[in-house]
Amino acid sequence: MKLIVCSGLPISRLFGEKIDAWWFGNNGFDVEFWDLAPLFYPVEKLKGFYSGDPNYCYFGPAHRVVSSYDELLDVARANSGALVWYLSRFDRMIQDDAVIALFNQHGIAYIFQHFDPHDSCGSWSDYVKWPYREMREWWFSRRCNPRAVVTSGTLGRSQVKARYPKAQVISVPSVKVLWAEKGLASGGDYAVFVDESVGFEPDLQILGNVSCTDVNGYYKRMRDLFCVVEDSLQVPVKVACSEKYRYPDPEGSFGHRDIVYGETFRLIQGCEMAFGHLSLALDQAVISRKPVVLVDDISFSAWRRKFFRDVVSRFRQQPVLNTKINKILIEKALVRNLAFYETVEAKYFREPAVREEYRRICADAFRMIAA
C-alpha cells in the first residue's frame, strides 16, 4: 500500500528517525516523504532552523519538497488512493487549513499524530483560558476528518476522543523515549545534564520566541551548579547535547566536562541522577526510573517558564533556581520514592496493555484503514 508521510512543520533528523518512515518502506509499504514546510515558512527561516548542525535536516524515502499549493494539488491528485500520515496536525500549530481542505476535497484518507499529550491546565491562568483555547481548537478542527490519530498513554487516548471522536485511536508506546535498555553505563558513576542549547534555538526563533535573556550568565550559573552536583554525588557530570547544535567552544560553556552528542536517552538510562529544564528527553528518566532535579534560571523568559507545567506534572516537583540547589536538596532527590513513575508512564507514555513495538502497531493499523 502507498503511505505518504508529510509535515508542514520543519522536521529534524532527531524527530524523523523516531517516526522512521524508512522502516515502513522496508516492511511492505510504498513510502514517500513530503516536506510541506516551504508552504508556511520563508526559505531563510528554514535555513536558520537547520543551521546548527549539517546533519540536522531529515530526509525520508522518496523525499519531496513541496513549495507551492499548485504542486501539492498535483501530487495529491496523483496519490488520491494513498494513506497520508500528516505529522503536523492535532492542534492547529500553523495555518494549514488549505492542506486539510485539499485532502477532504480529493477524498484522501489521512491520519494525525498526538505524540506529546500534556495536561491542559497547570495554573489558574490556564483554567481561565481553557474554555477559549478549547473553543478555538474545536473551530479549527471541525472540518478535519482524520481516520485515526497515533498517540500514547491514557491521556493521549482521552484527548484524541475528545477532539476527534470519530477517529480511531492508535495507541503506541511513546516514540519520544527508548524502551529497550541501551545505557552507556550501568554503575551510576555519573550524573547527566540534559542540555537545551539556550544560545541557539531555531525551533523557538522560527516562532518568534526566546527562552533566555542572559546566555553568558546562564552558562556561568550552570557551571557552578555542576560543581555542586559533583561535590554532592562524588561523580562527574556528563553533558548530554542534542545534535541540533554543535558547540564551537564547549569548555567555554560547560567547563572541562564530557560533552556527548546524540546519546541523551542512553546517558539517562545509565546515570545516577538527571538534571534538566524542559527538554522532552527528560521523559526518559520516567521510563528508566531515574531521579531528576528540575532546574530553573533567573534569566529564563516568562514565555519559557510557563512550559515548566509539563515537566512539573511528570516529575511532581517544582523547578529550583540553579543558584539555590545544594547538597541537601540533591541527596533528598536521590533517595526520593519514585513509585509514582508507573502512574506517569501509563498516563503519558504507554497504556498498560500496549506492549508491541510502535512501528508494528502502526503498520497493522494502517493496513486495516487502507483495506
C-alpha positions in Angstrom: 0.0 0.0 0.0 1.0 3.6 -0.6 1.9 5.6 2.6 2.6 9.3 2.4 4.3 10.8 5.5 4.3 14.6 5.4 4.6 17.6 7.6 4.0 21.4 7.3 6.5 21.9 10.2 10.2 21.6 9.6 11.3 18.1 10.6 14.6 17.5 12.3 16.6 14.3 11.8 16.0 13.6 15.5 12.3 13.5 15.2 12.3 11.9 11.7 14.3 9.0 13.0 11.7 8.4 15.7 9.0 8.3 13.1 11.2 6.0 11.0 9.5 6.3 7.6 12.3 4.2 6.2 11.2 1.2 8.3 7.7 1.2 6.7 9.4 1.3 3.3 11.3 -1.8 4.2 8.2 -3.6 5.6 5.8 -3.7 2.7 4.8 -0.1 2.3 5.4 2.1 -0.7 6.5 5.2 1.2 7.1 8.9 0.2 8.0 11.7 2.5 6.7 15.2 1.6 8.2 18.3 3.2 5.5 20.9 3.1 7.3 23.4 5.4 8.1 25.8 2.5 4.4 26.4 2.2 4.4 28.0 5.6 7.9 29.4 6.3 10.3 31.6 4.3 13.4 29.9 3.0 15.7 31.9 5.2 13.9 30.8 8.4 14.1 27.2 7.3 17.8 27.5 6.6 18.3 29.0 10.1 16.3 26.2 11.7 18.7 23.6 10.3 21.9 25.7 10.6 23.2 24.4 13.9 24.4 21.1 12.5 24.9 20.0 8.9 23.1 16.7 9.5 20.1 18.2 11.4 17.7 18.1 8.4 15.7 14.9 8.0 15.5 13.2 4.6 12.8 10.5 4.2 12.2 7.9 1.5 11.4 9.4 -2.0 11.8 12.8 -0.3 9.9 15.6 -2.0 10.0 19.2 -1.1 6.6 20.9 -1.9 7.0 24.6 -2.4 3.6 25.7 -3.7 -0.1 24.8 -3.4 -0.3 24.0 -7.1 2.5 21.4 -6.7 0.7 20.0 -3.6 -2.5 19.8 -5.6 -0.7 17.9 -8.4 0.9 15.4 -6.1 -2.3 14.9 -4.1 -4.3 14.1 -7.2 -1.6 11.6 -8.3 -1.8 9.9 -4.9 -5.5 10.0 -4.2 -5.6 6.4 -3.2 -2.7 6.7 -0.7 -3.0 6.9 3.1 -1.5 10.2 4.3 0.1 10.5 7.7 0.1 14.2 8.4 2.5 14.8 11.2 1.9 18.5 11.9 -1.7 18.4 13.0 -3.6 17.6 16.1 -3.9 21.1 17.5 -3.6 23.8 14.8 0.0 25.0 15.0 0.2 26.5 11.6 -2.4 27.9 9.2 -2.7 24.7 7.2 -6.5 24.6 6.8 -5.9 24.7 3.0 -4.0 21.4 3.2 -6.8 19.8 5.2 -9.4 21.1 2.7 -7.4 19.7 -0.2 -7.3 16.2 1.5 -11.0 16.4 2.1 -11.9 17.6 -1.4 -10.0 14.8 -3.1 -11.1 12.0 -0.8 -7.7 11.4 0.6 -7.6 9.3 3.8 -5.4 10.9 6.4 -4.3 10.4 10.0 -2.8 12.7 12.6 -0.3 12.2 15.4 -0.5 13.3 19.0 2.9 12.2 20.4 3.1 14.8 23.2 -0.1 14.7 25.3 0.1 17.1 28.2 -2.3 18.4 30.7 -4.4 21.3 29.5 -4.3 23.2 32.8 -1.4 23.7 35.1 -2.3 27.1 36.7 -5.2 29.3 37.5 -4.4 31.2 34.3 -4.7 28.0 32.3 -8.1 27.3 33.8 -9.3 30.8 32.9 -8.0 30.5 29.3 -9.0 26.8 28.9 -12.6 27.4 27.5 -11.3 29.9 24.9 -8.5 27.6 23.8 -10.8 24.6 23.5 -13.4 26.6 21.5 -10.6 27.8 19.3 -9.2 24.3 18.7 -12.7 23.0 18.1 -13.3 25.7 15.5 -10.1 24.8 13.6 -10.7 21.1 13.9 -14.3 20.9 12.9 -13.5 20.2 9.2 -10.8 17.7 10.0 -11.8 14.1 9.5 -8.8 12.0 10.3 -9.3 8.3 10.0 -7.1 7.8 13.0 -4.7 9.5 15.4 -1.5 7.9 16.7 -0.9 8.7 20.3 0.4 7.4 23.6 -0.9 6.9 27.2 -4.3 7.2 28.7 -4.2 11.0 28.5 -3.4 10.8 24.8 -6.4 8.5 24.2 -8.8 10.7 26.1 -7.6 13.8 24.3 -8.0 12.2 20.9 -11.5 11.0 21.7 -12.5 14.5 22.9 -11.0 16.3 19.9 -11.8 13.8 17.1 -14.5 11.4 18.4 -14.9 9.6 15.1 -11.2 8.8 14.7 -9.6 5.5 15.6 -7.1 5.7 18.4 -3.8 4.0 17.5 -2.2 3.7 21.0 1.5 3.1 20.9 4.5 3.2 23.3 5.8 6.7 23.1 8.3 7.3 20.3 9.9 10.0 22.4 11.9 7.6 24.6 13.9 4.4 24.5 12.1 1.3 25.8 15.0 -1.1 25.3 17.9 -0.9 27.7 20.9 0.6 25.9 22.6 2.6 28.7 26.1 3.7 28.1 26.9 2.6 31.7 25.1 0.7 34.4 27.0 1.5 37.5 25.6 5.0 38.0 29.1 6.5 38.0 28.0 9.8 36.6 25.2 12.4 36.7 23.8 13.8 33.4 22.7 17.3 32.5 20.2 17.4 29.6 21.3 20.5 27.6 18.9 22.6 25.6 21.4 24.9 23.8 19.7 28.1 25.0 22.0 30.2 22.9 20.9 28.5 19.7 17.1 27.9 19.5 15.9 27.9 15.9 12.8 25.9 16.8 11.8 28.8 19.1 13.1 31.6 16.9 11.1 30.4 13.9 8.1 31.2 16.0 9.4 34.5 17.3 10.2 33.4 20.8 13.2 33.4 23.1 13.9 31.4 26.2 17.0 33.0 27.8 17.8 36.7 28.2 21.4 36.3 29.6 23.1 33.4 27.8 26.6 34.0 29.2 25.3 34.4 32.8 23.2 31.2 32.3 26.2 29.1 31.4 28.2 30.5 34.3 25.5 29.6 36.8 25.2 26.1 35.3 28.9 25.5 35.6 28.7 26.5 39.3 25.8 24.1 39.7 27.8 21.2 38.1 30.5 21.8 40.7 27.8 21.5 43.5 26.5 18.3 41.9 29.9 16.7 41.5 30.8 17.6 45.1 27.5 16.2 46.4 27.4 12.9 44.5 31.1 12.4 44.1 30.6 11.6 40.4 31.3 13.6 37.3 28.6 15.5 35.4 28.2 14.4 31.7 26.5 17.0 29.4 24.0 15.4 27.0 23.6 17.6 23.9 21.2 17.1 21.1 22.5 17.1 17.5 20.7 20.3 16.6 23.7 22.3 17.6 27.5 21.7 17.9 29.2 23.9 20.4 32.2 25.6 18.9 33.7 26.1 22.4 32.1 23.5 24.7 34.6 24.2 27.5 33.6 27.8 27.5 30.0 26.8 28.2 30.4 23.7 30.4 34.0 23.7 31.7 36.2 20.6 31.5 33.4 18.0 31.3 32.4 15.3 28.9 30.2 16.6 26.1 28.2 13.8 24.5 26.1 14.4 21.3 23.1 12.3 20.2 23.2 9.9 23.2 20.9 11.6 25.6 18.5 8.8 26.2 21.2 6.2 26.7 23.0 8.5 29.1 19.9 8.9 31.2 19.4 5.1 31.2 22.8 4.7 32.8 23.1 7.7 35.1 22.8 8.1 38.8 20.7 11.3 38.5 19.5 13.6 35.8 19.3 17.4 35.8 17.4 19.5 33.2 14.9 22.2 32.4 12.1 21.5 29.9 13.6 19.0 27.4 11.3 16.2 26.3 14.4 14.0 26.6 13.9 14.1 30.4 10.9 11.8 29.9 13.5 9.0 29.6 14.1 9.4 33.3 10.5 8.3 34.0 10.9 5.2 31.8 14.3 4.3 33.3 13.2 5.2 36.9 15.9 7.7 37.5 15.8 10.6 40.0 15.5 14.1 38.5 16.1 17.6 39.6 14.3 20.3 37.6 16.5 23.4 37.2 15.3 27.0 36.7 17.5 30.0 35.9 16.9 33.7 36.7 17.3 34.6 33.0 14.6 32.4 31.7 11.8 34.3 29.9 8.2 34.3 31.1 7.3 32.6 27.9 9.7 29.7 28.7 8.7 29.4 32.3 5.1 28.7 31.5 6.1 25.4 30.0 7.5 24.2 33.2 4.0 23.0 33.9 4.5 19.9 31.7 7.6 18.7 33.4 6.2 19.5 36.8 3.2 17.2 36.1 5.5 14.4 35.1 8.0 14.7 37.9 5.8 16.1 40.6 8.3 18.7 41.7 8.8 22.4 41.2 11.9 23.6 39.4 14.6 25.2 41.6 16.9 28.0 40.7 20.3 26.7 39.9 21.8 29.1 42.5 19.6 27.5 45.2 20.4 23.9 44.6 22.6 22.4 47.3 23.9 19.1 48.6 20.9 18.6 50.9 18.4 19.1 48.1 20.4 16.7 45.8 20.6 14.0 48.5 16.9 14.2 49.1 16.1 13.9 45.4 18.5 10.9 45.2 16.5 8.8 47.7 13.1 10.0 46.7 10.4 7.3 46.3 9.8 7.1 42.5 6.9 4.6 42.6 4.7 7.3 41.1 6.6 7.0 37.8 4.5 3.9 37.0 1.3 6.1 37.0 3.1 8.8 35.0 4.2 6.2 32.4 0.7 4.9 31.9 -0.8 8.4 31.6 1.7 10.0 29.2 3.8 7.3 27.5 2.3 3.8 27.3 -1.1 2.4 28.3 -0.6 -0.8 30.4 -2.0 -3.2 27.8 0.2 -1.7 25.0 3.4 -3.8 24.7 4.1 -4.3 21.0 6.6 -2.1 19.2 5.4 1.2 17.9 6.1 0.7 14.2 4.4 -2.7 14.1 1.3 -1.4 15.8 1.1 1.4 13.3 1.8 -0.9 10.3 -1.1 -3.2 11.3 -3.5 -0.3 11.9 -2.5 1.5 8.6 -3.2 -1.7 6.6 -6.6 -2.1 8.2 -7.5 1.6 7.5 -6.4 1.3 3.8 -8.2 -2.1 3.3 
